[in-house]
């Protein structure tokens, strides 16, 4: 069965791929708006992990709406959620049996409610999977330490193909750097370099 996994090149989506590939033919798919070249980092991670990789370029208007929402709210949650929902809808319209993401139990954003998951499945005739949805941060961190070689650092300095990097870039263009720093809190990001030796 063919599965498209929303892939950023980070630890969560990589763990999701490792958990799913026993049961599905997993393709790592990075959704982007063509605003930065950060998706190439996800492609490099996918190649290191020996997974098929693809990209989908999404409607830039979705990014514009997300940035407007983030600027109005003063925080990124609702804007990132908008982009994630659009990404899942877009993937569900491709020729796959299932779509998945790396959302965890403790994630505030993005998240997919039970009702949203059922709606996505019913409307598109696919399965939606979130293999990390039962895992908390501690469990994820232990699995990452055991199985993945990662680069970790501040969100502004770690190149990763997540929604945030492109939304930051668009917000910087539409408003200014101060707006970006005001809306997006500093946090640690990870980019996967490969599997740990011997795995």
C-alpha positions as CSV (number, residue, x, y, z in Angstrom):
1,X,0.0,0.0,0.0
2,X,1.3,3.4,-1.0
3,X,1.7,6.0,1.8
4,X,2.7,9.7,1.5
5,X,4.3,11.0,4.7
6,X,4.5,14.7,5.3
7,X,8.3,15.1,5.7
8,X,10.4,17.9,7.0
9,X,13.7,16.1,7.5
10,X,13.3,16.4,11.2
11,X,13.2,13.8,13.9
12,X,9.5,13.4,14.3
13,X,8.7,12.8,10.6
14,X,11.7,10.5,10.3
15,X,10.6,8.4,13.3
16,X,7.2,8.2,11.7
17,X,8.7,6.8,8.5
18,X,10.7,4.2,10.4
19,X,7.6,3.0,12.2
20,X,5.4,2.9,9.1
21,X,7.7,1.3,6.5
22,X,7.1,-2.2,7.8
23,X,3.5,-1.9,6.7
24,X,3.5,0.6,3.8
25,X,5.5,1.6,0.8
26,X,6.5,5.0,2.2
27,X,7.3,8.0,0.1
28,X,8.6,11.1,2.0
29,X,6.8,14.2,0.7
30,X,7.8,17.7,1.5
31,X,5.2,20.3,0.9
32,X,6.5,23.8,0.1
33,X,5.5,27.1,-1.4
34,X,8.6,27.7,-3.5
35,X,9.7,30.5,-1.1
36,X,13.0,29.0,0.1
37,X,15.1,26.0,-0.9
38,X,14.9,24.4,2.5
39,X,13.0,21.4,1.0
40,X,16.4,20.3,-0.4
41,X,17.5,19.5,3.2
42,X,14.6,17.0,3.5
43,X,15.6,15.5,0.1
44,X,19.1,15.0,1.4
45,X,17.8,13.3,4.6
46,X,15.5,11.1,2.6
47,X,18.4,10.0,0.4
48,X,20.6,9.2,3.5
49,X,17.7,7.1,4.9
50,X,17.1,5.4,1.4
51,X,13.5,6.5,1.2
52,X,11.8,7.6,-2.0
53,X,11.3,11.4,-1.9
54,X,8.9,13.8,-3.6
55,X,7.7,17.4,-3.2
56,X,4.5,19.2,-3.8
57,X,4.3,22.9,-4.4
58,X,1.3,24.3,-2.7
59,X,-0.8,27.4,-3.4
60,X,1.1,30.4,-2.3
61,X,-2.2,32.0,-1.3
62,X,-2.4,29.5,1.6
63,X,1.0,30.8,2.9
64,X,-0.1,34.4,2.5
65,X,-3.3,33.7,4.5
66,X,-1.3,31.8,7.2
67,X,1.2,34.7,7.5
68,X,-1.7,37.2,7.8
69,X,-3.2,35.1,10.5
70,X,0.1,34.8,12.4
71,X,0.6,38.5,12.2
72,X,-2.9,39.2,13.5
73,X,-2.7,36.7,16.3
74,X,0.9,37.5,17.3
75,X,1.8,33.8,17.5
76,X,2.2,31.0,14.8
77,X,-0.2,28.3,16.0
78,X,-3.3,29.0,13.8
79,X,-1.2,29.8,10.7
80,X,0.8,26.6,11.0
81,X,-2.4,24.6,11.6
82,X,-3.9,26.1,8.4
83,X,-0.9,25.1,6.3
84,X,-0.8,21.5,7.8
85,X,-4.5,20.9,7.1
86,X,-4.0,22.2,3.5
87,X,-1.0,19.9,3.1
88,X,-2.9,16.8,4.3
89,X,-5.8,17.7,1.9
90,X,-3.4,18.1,-1.0
91,X,-1.7,14.8,-0.2
92,X,-5.0,13.0,0.1
93,X,-5.9,14.0,-3.4
94,X,-2.8,12.2,-4.8
95,X,-2.8,8.6,-5.9
96,X,-2.1,7.0,-2.5
97,X,-3.8,4.6,-0.1
98,X,-2.7,6.5,3.1
99,X,-1.3,9.8,4.3
100,X,0.6,10.3,7.5
101,X,2.5,12.9,9.5
102,X,4.8,13.0,12.5
103,X,2.5,14.7,15.0
104,X,3.0,13.6,18.6
105,X,0.7,13.2,21.5
106,X,1.9,16.4,23.2
107,X,2.0,18.6,20.1
108,X,0.0,21.8,20.3
109,X,0.5,22.4,16.6
110,X,0.1,21.0,14.1
111,X,-2.6,18.6,15.4
112,X,-5.3,16.6,13.8
113,X,-8.5,15.9,15.8
114,X,-10.3,12.6,15.5
115,X,-13.1,14.4,13.6
116,X,-10.7,15.9,11.1
117,X,-9.0,12.5,10.6
118,X,-12.3,10.8,9.9
119,X,-13.4,13.5,7.6
120,X,-10.2,13.3,5.6
121,X,-10.5,9.6,5.3
122,X,-14.2,9.6,4.4
123,X,-13.9,12.3,1.8
124,X,-10.8,11.0,0.0
125,X,-11.1,7.2,0.6
126,X,-7.6,7.0,2.2
127,X,-6.3,6.2,5.7
128,X,-4.8,8.9,7.8
129,X,-2.0,7.7,10.2
130,X,-0.2,9.5,13.0
131,X,2.2,6.8,14.3
132,X,3.7,9.1,17.0
133,X,0.3,10.2,18.4
134,X,0.7,7.9,21.4
135,X,4.2,9.0,22.2
136,X,5.2,11.8,24.5
137,X,8.4,13.9,24.3
138,X,10.4,11.6,26.5
139,X,9.7,8.5,24.4
140,X,10.5,10.4,21.2
141,X,13.7,11.8,22.6
142,X,14.8,8.3,23.7
143,X,14.1,6.8,20.3
144,X,15.9,9.6,18.6
145,X,18.9,9.2,20.8
146,X,19.0,5.5,20.0
147,X,18.3,5.5,16.3
148,X,19.0,8.8,14.7
149,X,22.0,11.1,14.1
150,X,20.6,14.6,14.3
151,X,21.8,18.2,14.2
152,X,20.1,20.4,16.9
153,X,20.1,24.1,17.3
154,X,18.0,27.3,17.4
155,X,15.1,27.4,14.9
156,X,16.6,30.3,13.0
157,X,19.9,28.3,12.3
158,X,18.8,24.8,11.6
159,X,17.8,24.3,8.0
160,X,14.8,22.0,7.9
161,X,11.9,21.8,5.5
162,X,9.1,22.6,7.9
163,X,6.3,25.1,7.3
164,X,7.8,27.5,9.8
165,X,10.9,28.3,7.7
166,X,8.9,29.4,4.7
167,X,6.3,31.3,6.8
168,X,9.1,33.1,8.5
169,X,10.6,34.1,5.1
170,X,7.3,35.3,3.8
171,X,6.5,37.2,7.0
172,X,10.0,38.9,6.7
173,X,9.1,39.9,3.1
174,X,5.6,41.1,3.9
175,X,6.3,42.8,7.2
176,X,9.9,42.8,8.6
177,X,12.3,40.9,10.8
178,X,10.8,42.4,14.0
179,X,7.4,40.9,13.1
180,X,9.0,37.5,12.7
181,X,10.8,37.7,16.0
182,X,7.7,38.9,17.7
183,X,5.4,36.2,16.4
184,X,7.7,33.1,16.4
185,X,9.2,32.0,19.7
186,X,12.7,30.8,19.8
187,X,12.9,27.0,20.1
188,X,15.2,24.1,19.3
189,X,14.9,22.4,15.9
190,X,16.4,19.2,14.8
191,X,17.5,18.1,11.3
192,X,18.2,14.4,10.6
193,X,21.6,13.6,9.3
194,X,21.0,9.8,9.1
195,X,20.7,6.6,11.2
196,X,23.0,5.9,14.0
197,X,25.9,3.6,13.1
198,X,24.8,-0.1,13.2
199,X,21.1,0.6,12.8
